[in-house]
Amino acid sequence: MRTRRKRPAARLWRIGRRDPRPRWLLLDNLITTFGAAFTLIALPFLVMRLSGRALDLGATAAIEALPSLLLLFCFRGALDRIDPARLLWWCRAAYVLINATLAVATWTQAITLPLIYALALIGGLVWAVAYPAGRACFGLYLRRGLLAPANAVFAVASSVAMMAMPMLAGGLILASSGPHALAAAFALDALCVAASLPLLAALRRRGPARGRDPATPAAAPMSAANPPPRAARDIPRSYYLYLLASTVLAFGPVQILLPVLLVQRRDPAYLAIYAAQFAGIALAASAAARRVPTEIADTLRGVVLCWIGAACAYALLGVAADAPKGVALVAALLGFGALAAASNHYGIRSLSWLQRSADPRRMGREMTWFSAATMGAMPLSSLAVGLAVDRLRWSGAAHALAAATALAALAAAPHLLRLRRRAPQRAQDPATAPPLASGGTANH
């Protein structure tokens, strides 16, 4: 059993040595994540220095997130007509220009809030295309068996970058009272994104691992060993409803709850939550990479189990919020660590299943839906949780999230039971088909 568990990571390493596409994709994602961590810290500092109002910061975040939903309703099929690697290359080039503009305008002190809003809108449009294009690249340029381990490695490496780089960027910015440190952060992000362009160009020259056209010619003889091509699988829209519920109720609220807790506590010891989150992500990624479900019923069941874990974590946080300092700190470490583990276990398995199951000809469309249900729904989650914290206090908001997530899991139970009952019937359909005329033995 231990040999089987180690197989995905070992296979990723072995294939990666002779096929550079996994290495190029992972390196591209890590380089851009490294640079984005600097902008993640520098942009809020810049907005707050210009206006001093949290409302302007919220407006900037909303402007950046809105295009993800607009893309879903207006251009959801565009990614199916364009090579996602080519589209991602142009998005990266646009990011270089945006970050370079921010760096120059900040350095020369010509930056203004209207300019930030304009760049946020342009950046949001680019991100709305780049995010699904990047996920589509994983689905098309990696072999099916490599998707889960590649997503797991990326999740762990990204968590390291998102834990360490904001600390480095924050130290750089806080060490200087002028605009030059902020400009340097934006410039560093531009350089990182520029360094990823040759990787994407090499990926395009290599070509995808999964074509968008059917691989089996029409004239090929059919037998049990050489079956006809399988019909393209349509991803049920209920799958994206589960993702939407995960973003709004289960895992999106962490983006508001954690910063508010740090501000309220004003205790450096609570920064250990980031280490707890990394530990949870590392454990979840190791488990999620071992075996990807092949049926949607198993995938959605795993999502609901992660909801239950998130509900327990929120309940723990809510109960211990007003406890003595030591107890509250331990509860925060356990609760946020569990939320990070559940979020990444759900994310890796559900995304890997989608990338494996989607028709390559519709990969862009499916990844656009995925982007809208996850990144596009974040503003809704942020607004709802912010309102709950204002009305119910932090502990009350945590209790409300625990109850809402548990109710969502109960509401999903009938749907999961229906899917489980239909699964045996779908599995028996090939067995009841008439035998092929050419005979032959089945290739197991």
C-alpha positions in Angstrom: 0.0 0.0 0.0 2.8 2.4 0.8 4.3 1.9 -2.7 0.9 2.7 -4.3 0.6 5.9 -2.2 4.0 7.1 -3.3 3.3 6.4 -6.9 1.8 9.7 -8.0 4.6 11.9 -6.7 7.2 9.5 -8.0 5.5 9.4 -11.4 5.4 13.2 -11.5 9.2 13.3 -10.8 10.0 10.5 -13.3 7.9 11.9 -16.2 9.0 15.4 -15.4 12.6 14.5 -16.1 11.8 13.5 -19.7 8.7 15.7 -20.3 9.5 19.3 -19.4 5.8 20.5 -19.6 5.0 19.8 -15.9 8.2 21.5 -14.8 7.5 24.6 -17.0 3.9 24.9 -15.8 4.8 24.6 -12.1 7.7 27.0 -12.4 5.5 29.5 -14.2 2.9 29.3 -11.5 5.5 29.6 -8.7 7.3 32.6 -10.2 4.1 34.5 -10.7 2.8 33.6 -7.3 6.1 34.9 -5.8 5.7 38.2 -7.5 2.0 38.5 -6.8 2.7 38.2 -3.1 4.5 41.6 -3.2 1.6 43.3 -4.9 -0.8 41.6 -2.5 0.8 43.6 0.3 1.9 46.8 -1.6 -1.5 47.7 -3.1 -3.5 47.9 0.2 -0.6 50.0 1.7 -0.8 52.3 -1.4 -4.5 52.7 -1.3 -4.6 53.4 2.5 -1.7 55.9 2.2 -3.6 57.8 -0.5 -7.0 57.9 1.1 -6.9 56.3 4.6 -10.4 54.8 4.0 -11.1 51.1 4.1 -14.1 51.7 1.7 -11.6 52.6 -1.1 -9.7 49.4 -0.4 -13.0 47.4 -0.6 -13.9 49.2 -3.8 -10.5 48.3 -5.4 -11.1 44.6 -4.5 -14.6 44.6 -5.9 -13.5 46.2 -9.2 -10.8 43.5 -9.6 -13.2 40.6 -8.9 -16.3 41.8 -10.9 -14.9 40.8 -14.4 -14.8 37.1 -13.5 -18.6 37.1 -13.4 -18.9 39.2 -16.5 -16.7 36.8 -18.4 -18.9 33.9 -17.5 -22.0 35.5 -19.0 -20.4 37.2 -22.0 -17.4 35.3 -23.2 -17.5 31.8 -21.6 -16.8 30.0 -24.9 -13.9 32.2 -26.0 -11.3 30.0 -24.3 -12.4 27.0 -26.3 -11.4 28.8 -29.6 -7.9 29.9 -28.5 -4.9 28.0 -27.3 -5.0 28.7 -23.5 -1.1 28.8 -23.4 -1.1 31.6 -26.0 -3.8 33.5 -24.2 -2.0 33.1 -20.9 1.2 34.5 -22.5 -0.6 37.6 -23.6 -2.2 38.0 -20.1 1.2 37.7 -18.5 2.5 40.4 -20.9 -0.4 42.6 -19.9 0.4 42.1 -16.2 4.0 43.3 -16.9 2.6 46.5 -18.3 0.1 47.0 -15.5 2.7 46.4 -12.7 5.3 48.5 -14.5 2.8 51.4 -14.7 2.1 51.1 -11.0 5.8 51.1 -10.2 6.6 54.1 -12.3 3.6 56.1 -11.2 4.3 55.3 -7.5 8.0 56.1 -7.8 7.3 59.5 -9.4 4.4 60.1 -7.0 2.0 60.5 -9.9 -0.3 57.8 -8.6 -3.9 58.7 -7.8 -7.0 56.7 -6.7 -8.7 57.0 -10.2 -5.6 55.6 -11.8 -5.6 52.7 -9.3 -9.2 52.1 -10.0 -8.5 52.0 -13.8 -5.6 49.7 -13.4 -7.6 47.5 -11.0 -10.3 47.2 -13.7 -7.8 46.3 -16.4 -6.1 43.9 -14.1 -9.4 42.3 -13.2 -10.2 41.8 -16.8 -6.8 40.2 -17.4 -7.2 38.0 -14.3 -10.7 36.9 -15.3 -9.1 35.5 -18.5 -5.7 34.4 -17.1 -7.1 32.3 -14.2 -9.3 29.9 -16.2 -6.6 29.9 -19.0 -4.0 28.8 -16.5 -6.2 26.0 -15.1 -7.1 25.0 -18.7 -3.3 24.7 -19.4 -3.0 22.2 -16.6 -5.9 20.2 -18.0 -4.5 20.2 -21.6 -0.8 20.2 -21.3 -0.5 17.6 -18.5 -1.3 13.9 -18.7 -4.4 12.8 -16.7 -2.4 10.9 -14.2 -0.2 13.9 -13.4 -3.0 16.3 -12.6 -3.6 15.5 -9.0 0.1 15.4 -7.9 0.8 18.5 -10.0 -2.1 20.4 -8.3 -0.9 19.2 -4.9 2.7 20.3 -5.5 1.5 23.7 -6.7 -0.8 24.1 -3.6 2.0 23.4 -1.2 4.6 25.5 -3.0 2.1 28.4 -3.3 1.3 28.2 0.4 5.0 28.6 1.1 5.3 31.6 -1.2 2.1 33.2 0.2 3.3 32.7 3.8 6.9 33.9 3.4 6.7 36.6 0.7 4.1 38.8 2.4 6.4 38.9 5.4 9.3 39.9 3.3 7.2 42.5 1.3 5.8 43.9 4.6 9.2 44.3 6.0 10.4 46.0 2.9 7.5 48.4 2.9 7.5 49.2 6.6 11.2 49.9 6.5 10.5 52.9 4.3 8.1 55.8 4.8 8.3 57.0 1.3 6.8 55.6 -2.0 10.0 54.0 -3.2 9.5 50.7 -1.3 6.0 50.4 -2.7 7.3 51.1 -6.2 10.0 48.4 -5.8 7.4 45.9 -4.8 5.4 46.5 -8.0 8.5 46.4 -10.1 9.5 43.1 -8.6 6.2 41.7 -9.5 6.6 42.9 -13.1 10.0 41.3 -13.3 8.7 37.9 -12.0 5.8 37.9 -14.5 8.3 38.8 -17.3 10.5 35.9 -16.3 7.5 33.5 -16.9 7.0 34.5 -20.5 9.8 32.3 -21.9 8.4 29.3 -20.0 5.0 29.7 -21.6 6.5 30.2 -25.0 8.4 26.9 -24.6 5.2 25.2 -23.5 3.4 26.4 -26.6 6.1 25.0 -28.8 6.0 21.7 -27.1 2.2 21.4 -27.6 -0.6 19.9 -25.5 -0.6 16.4 -24.1 -4.4 16.1 -24.7 -5.7 17.3 -28.1 -9.0 19.1 -28.6 -10.0 16.8 -31.5 -11.0 13.2 -31.1 -7.9 10.9 -31.2 -9.5 7.9 -32.8 -10.0 8.1 -36.6 -13.4 7.2 -38.0 -12.0 4.4 -40.2 -10.3 2.6 -37.3 -11.7 -0.9 -36.7 -13.6 -1.3 -33.4 -13.1 -4.2 -31.1 -13.2 -4.8 -27.4 -9.5 -4.0 -27.2 -10.0 -0.9 -29.3 -13.4 0.5 -28.3 -15.0 3.5 -30.0 -14.2 6.9 -28.6 -16.0 7.7 -25.4 -18.6 10.4 -25.7 -17.6 13.8 -24.3 -18.6 14.2 -20.7 -20.7 17.2 -19.9 -19.9 18.6 -16.5 -23.2 18.9 -14.5 -23.9 22.5 -13.4 -24.7 21.1 -9.9 -20.9 20.6 -9.6 -20.4 24.4 -9.9 -23.2 25.0 -7.4 -21.2 23.0 -4.9 -18.1 25.1 -5.7 -20.1 28.3 -5.2 -21.4 27.1 -1.8 -17.8 26.2 -0.8 -16.6 29.7 -1.7 -19.4 31.6 0.0 -20.0 29.5 3.1 -17.1 27.2 3.8 -13.8 28.6 2.7 -14.1 32.1 1.4 -14.9 33.6 4.8 -11.4 32.9 6.0 -10.2 35.8 3.8 -12.1 38.2 6.1 -12.2 36.4 9.5 -8.4 36.0 9.8 -7.4 39.6 9.1 -10.1 40.9 11.4 -9.0 38.5 14.2 -5.3 39.7 13.8 -6.4 43.3 14.0 -8.6 42.7 17.0 -6.1 40.6 19.0 -3.0 42.7 18.1 -0.9 39.9 19.3 2.2 38.7 17.3 1.6 35.2 18.6 -1.4 34.9 16.3 0.9 35.1 13.3 1.5 31.5 14.0 -1.8 30.8 12.3 0.0 31.1 9.0 2.3 28.3 10.0 -0.7 26.2 11.1 -2.3 26.9 7.7 0.8 25.7 5.9 0.9 22.5 8.0 -2.8 21.9 7.1 -2.2 22.5 3.4 0.9 20.2 3.4 -1.1 17.3 5.0 -4.1 17.9 2.7 -2.1 18.0 -0.5 -0.3 14.8 0.4 -3.6 13.0 0.9 -5.4 14.6 -2.1 -2.7 13.6 -4.6 -2.9 9.9 -3.9 -6.2 9.1 -5.6 -8.6 11.3 -7.6 -12.2 10.2 -7.8 -13.4 9.1 -11.2 -17.2 9.7 -10.6 -18.9 12.9 -9.7 -20.7 11.3 -6.9 -17.4 10.5 -5.1 -16.1 14.0 -5.8 -19.1 15.8 -4.4 -19.2 13.5 -1.4 -15.7 14.6 -0.7 -16.7 18.2 -1.0 -19.5 17.8 1.5 -17.2 16.0 3.9 -14.9 19.0 3.7 -17.9 21.2 4.5 -18.5 19.2 7.6 -14.9 19.7 8.6 -15.2 23.4 8.0 -18.4 23.6 10.1 -16.6 21.9 13.0 -13.6 24.3 12.7 -15.9 27.4 12.7 -17.8 26.0 15.7 -14.4 25.6 17.6 -13.4 29.1 16.7 -16.7 30.6 17.8 -16.7 28.8 21.1 -13.1 29.6 22.0 -13.2 33.2 20.8 -13.9 34.6 24.3 -11.8 32.0 26.1 -8.6 32.8 28.0 -5.6 33.8 25.9 -3.9 30.5 25.8 -7.0 28.5 25.0 -8.1 31.0 22.3 -4.7 30.9 20.6 -4.7 27.1 20.5 -8.2 27.0 19.2 -7.3 29.6 16.5 -4.3 27.5 15.4 -6.4 24.3 15.3 -9.4 25.9 13.6 -7.6 27.8 10.9 -5.3 24.9 10.3 -8.3 22.6 9.8 -9.9 25.1 7.5 -6.8 25.3 5.4 -6.6 21.5 5.2 -10.2 21.1 4.3 -10.1 23.9 1.7 -7.1 22.5 -0.1 -8.2 18.9 0.0 -11.5 19.9 -1.5 -9.8 22.2 -4.0 -7.1 19.8 -5.3 -9.5 16.8 -5.7 -12.4 18.8 -7.2 -10.1 20.7 -9.7 -8.2 17.5 -10.6 -11.5 15.7 -11.3 -12.7 18.5 -13.5 -9.5 18.7 -15.4 -9.5 14.9 -16.0 -13.2 14.7 -16.9 -13.9 17.7 -19.0 -13.9 17.4 -22.8 -10.7 19.0 -24.0 -12.7 20.9 -26.6 -14.7 22.5 -23.8 -11.9 22.9 -21.3 -11.9 26.7 -21.5 -15.6 26.9 -21.0 -15.5 24.6 -18.0 -12.6 26.5 -16.4 -14.5 29.8 -16.9 -17.3 28.3 -14.9 -14.8 27.2 -12.3 -13.3 30.6 -12.1 -16.7 32.3 -11.6 -17.8 29.8 -8.9 -14.6 30.3 -7.0 -12.7 33.6 -7.6 -15.8 35.4 -8.9 -17.8 34.6 -5.8 -15.3 35.9 -3.3 -16.8 39.4 -3.2 -20.1 38.0 -2.2 -18.5 36.0 0.6 -16.4 39.0 1.8 -19.4 41.3 1.9 -21.6 38.7 3.7 -19.0 37.9 6.3 -18.0 41.5 6.9 -21.7 42.3 7.6 -22.0 39.4 9.9 -18.9 40.5 11.9 -20.3 44.0 12.2 -23.7 42.7 13.4 -22.8 39.6 15.4 -19.2 40.2 16.5 -16.5 37.8 15.5 -17.6 34.9 17.6 -21.2 35.2 16.4 -20.1 35.3 12.8 -18.1 32.1 13.3 -21.1 30.4 14.9 -23.3 31.6 12.0 -20.9 30.2 9.5 -20.8 26.8 11.3 -24.5 26.6 11.2 -24.9 27.7 7.6 -22.2 25.2 6.4 -23.7 22.3 8.4 -27.2 23.1 6.9 -25.7 23.2 3.4 -24.2 19.7 4.0 -27.6 18.5 5.1 -29.3 20.0 2.1 -26.8 18.3 -0.2 -27.5 14.8 1.3 -30.6 14.0 -0.9 -28.7 15.0 -4.1 -25.7 12.8 -3.1 -28.0 9.8 -2.5 -29.6 10.2 -5.9 -26.2 10.3 -7.5 -25.1 7.1 -5.7 -28.2 5.3 -6.8 -27.6 6.2 -10.4 -23.9 5.2 -10.4 -24.5 1.4 -10.6 -26.9 1.8 -13.5 -24.3 3.9 -15.4 -21.6 1.3 -14.7 -23.9 -1.5 -16.1 -24.7 0.3 -19.3 -21.5 -0.8 -21.1 -22.2 -4.4 -20.1 -25.7 -4.4 -21.5 -24.5 -3.1 -24.9 -24.6 -5.6 -27.8 -21.4 -7.4 -28.5 -19.0 -6.0 -31.1 -18.9 -7.9 -34.4 -15.1 -8.2 -34.5 -14.9 -10.0 -31.1 -11.6 -10.0 -29.3 -10.6 -10.0 -25.6 -11.1 -7.1 -23.3 -8.0 -5.2 -22.3 -8.1 -4.8 -18.6 
